[in-house]
Amino acid sequence: MPHNRFGSRWAKKGQPGVKFNRKASSADKIVAENPENRVGASHDSSQGAAATGSGSGNEPEVEFYGNPRAKLDDRGRLKMPAEFKAAIEAAFGENFNEFYITSREGLDAEIFTMPAWRKQWAKIMKISPSNPVRRDLVARYSFYGAKADMDPQGRLLLPEELRNAGLINQDVTITGEGNLLRVTAVSRLAEQVQNKPMSPQNMDALAEFGL
């Protein structure tokens, strides 16, 4: 699909939408020009993987939504759901295979396309180096994170530390959260929801946002 250099473009009807950006950004240079800044060297329950609007950056972007289910095999490999894979290919081309996978607590996995990860990393680098929040997040992203290349079968191998933490051989939900995909074990998600009813305070807080 040709890129629209003057704004956003939607894929043809029935296909995920993709956001294309053409304005140059310094965010991509942080990792590309400074290797030391790198961190770490199907049941379909929802349709998804779309994007709208425009933003800064010289690369296309995909804003993910939806929560299809998938399965981590016994080696910790995840097959990308078809709707997400289609959106990624529409934005970056059929041969795109570069991702970054990490976690903040080791309980789930965050999957970024490499362009999205460079922008995420740029945001982190804007925090003062003396700020303990930055140090903590960098440590966590470094410990759990690694670059991952999608294989020809559309599979991604989770980083070793996440596999060691138990993210192997499980049914998972892959939830689109804007610029990333969050992989959570179905058993853990069920436990979170079923064992922790939504409090009246939380419902009131959501109501303030019109939800």
C-alpha positions, 0 to 999 in steps of 0.5 A: 500500500502506498504511503500518504505523505500528507496525512493519515490513510486508512486501509481498504474496507475490512482491513485494519487502519494504519497511521502514517507519519512523515514529520522528522523526529529526533526520537529515532536517533537516540537508539540508532546513533547511540548503541549504548542507549539500547536496552538489552542488546486462535480464538479471536475474542475481538477484532482489532489493530487500527490507528487514526490521526497523525503524529510526529515521527518519520515512520508509520505508526500502528495504534493497536486495539483488540484482545485476541487470544493466542498460545505460547508454545513450550519454547516461549514463542508467540504467533502474532494474531492475524489482525495485528500482523496485517496492520503491522504489514500495512504500515511497515511492509510485508518483510518487517520483522523487528520488535522489542519485547520487555516487561516491568514486573515479569508478569506479562510481556510488552511487545513494541515494533522497533519504531515504537520502542525507539520513541518509548525509549526516547521518552524515558531518556527525557527523564532526569538520570538522577530520578529514581523512577527512571533508574527503576524503569530502565533496570526493569526494561533491561532485565526483562527486555530483548530485541526479537525478530519475527520468523517466517511463520509469524512467531516471536520468541519471548526474552529468556527472563520472561520465559524463566518467569513462566511465560511459556506453554500458556494460553494468553490474551494479547491486548492492544494498548495503543503503541504496544501489545500486552501479553498476559496469561489467561489464568492470571487475567482471570484471577485478577478480574474474578478475585478483585471486584471493581470497587465503588470508588473505582467505578466513581473514578471511571464515571468522571471520565465518562466511562 
